[in-house]
Amino acid sequence: MEYRVATTVEEALEALGGRDGSRPVAGGTDLAVVLADGLGAVPPLLVDVAGIPALQGVRRTADGIAIGPATTIAEIATRSDLPACLCQGARAIGSPQIRNLATIGGNVCNASPCGDTLSPLVALEAAFVLASRSGTRTVPAELFFVGPKKTVLGPGELLVEIRIASARLAGRSAFRMIGKRNGQAISQVNAAVWLALEGGVIREARVAVGSVAPVPLRLKGAEALLVGKTVRGLDVEPVLARAAAEIAPISDVRASLEYRRLVTGSLLRDALLEAAGI
Ligand SMILES: Cc1cc2nc3c(=O)[nH]c(=O)nc-3n(C[C@H](O)[C@H](O)[C@H](O)COP(=O)(O)OP(=O)(O)OC[C@H]3O[C@@H](n4cnc5c(N)ncnc54)[C@H](O)[C@@H]3O)c2cc1C
């Protein structure tokens, strides 16, 4: 396996498009484990994109915010200009050592259903800009994930930007996860809630959950029940019941189906109340 460090996006795209089976690597906290444990095919070429300046950092744009996919999880976790649910999701990832290496782009492109930035990005209606030698396209977060560890990324394609629109920056949001212990535990379930409030009334709601379906799942039925409700005295029980009907959890090494169903409601309740400010 050859390892090449790219210094520009163009260089990375040339390298990735030039040899079948080539793969990008950023922090390597997912990919190195897969390769070391023999859990996936060894690519003929690994293209390191972590040091490409154009893929790093967070910047304001005319219509929102653009996050470079090589921005570390540690940076996402501590930024005050990003929605709370995304920062909280980032803070839930691994340990300080992992967060210092891991990137948001790696978390997204690894596409694990339990990835802790995925439900926040779906709740925030993020858009992913994908580039290859033949051009760029923009894919909504909701359509990017197609199965466990599967995305719409094609051969030679690189995630080059994550966009969040101004309207989503303006709302209030919260994230909750549960794992087997507090530190360095993968989510058994996670949940992100985003609300737009107007005079104490929920004008718009977006709810997404992770690890309860093959992909991060938006709960449109639960969202519909929230819209138009006054936050003071909000009865969350019908919303939680609707959410329970919308998820499709399975039993695996991390948790049983029954446990996942049960805790999804608790996590959603907490996230909803925090986002609503009650
Ligand atoms: C001990 C440990 C604890 C962890 N805990 C958590 C946790 O609590 N929550 C959680 O969500 N994750 C956790 N992880 C998983 C991992 O750290 C995260 O998913 C991390 O964000 C991956 O980022 P990375 O930069 O290291 O990705 P990499 O390993 O570099 O890449 C991951 C995948 O994304 C692809 N990729 C990377 N960048 C791009 C790009 N720009 N365009 C296209 N494809 C790209 C790679 O080809 C690879 O397939 C943990 C991992 C370890 C080892």
The ligand as an ORCA input file, in Angstrom:
! r2SCAN-3c Opt
* xyz 0 1
  C     -10.965      4.542     20.714
  C     -11.959      5.131     19.747
  C     -13.113      5.726     20.240
  C     -14.051      6.272     19.360
  N     -15.194      6.836     19.870
  C     -16.126      7.345     19.026
  C     -17.333      7.913     19.545
  O     -17.566      7.968     20.757
  N     -18.235      8.409     18.645
  C     -18.008      8.381     17.289
  O     -18.848      8.868     16.528
  N     -16.874      7.843     16.785
  C     -15.936      7.320     17.606
  N     -14.783      6.758     17.099
  C     -14.621      6.674     15.647
  C     -13.752      7.781     15.008
  O     -12.853      8.338     15.914
  C     -14.615      8.904     14.398
  O     -15.540      8.373     13.481
  C     -13.747      9.959     13.698
  O     -14.469     11.158     13.550
  C     -13.218      9.524     12.338
  O     -12.462     10.587     11.803
  P     -11.024     10.332     11.153
  O     -10.569     11.636     10.630
  O     -10.123      9.648     12.102
  O     -11.442      9.339      9.962
  P     -10.513      8.352      9.123
  O     -10.263      7.115      9.904
  O      -9.343      9.073      8.572
  O     -11.517      8.039      7.918
  C     -12.755      7.396      8.160
  C     -13.428      7.114      6.815
  O     -13.780      8.323      6.175
  C     -13.124      8.445      4.912
  N     -12.780      9.853      4.777
  C     -12.102     10.628      5.657
  N     -12.098     11.908      5.232
  C     -12.777     11.938      4.063
  C     -13.135     12.972      3.140
  N     -12.806     14.261      3.330
  N     -13.847     12.635      2.030
  C     -14.206     11.343      1.812
  N     -13.916     10.332      2.651
  C     -13.212     10.632      3.769
  C     -11.951      7.476      4.950
  O     -11.606      7.006      3.656
  C     -12.529      6.372      5.826
  O     -13.348      5.533      5.047
  C     -13.822      6.216     17.955
  C     -12.641      5.631     17.462
  C     -11.724      5.096     18.349
  C     -10.474      4.466     17.793
*
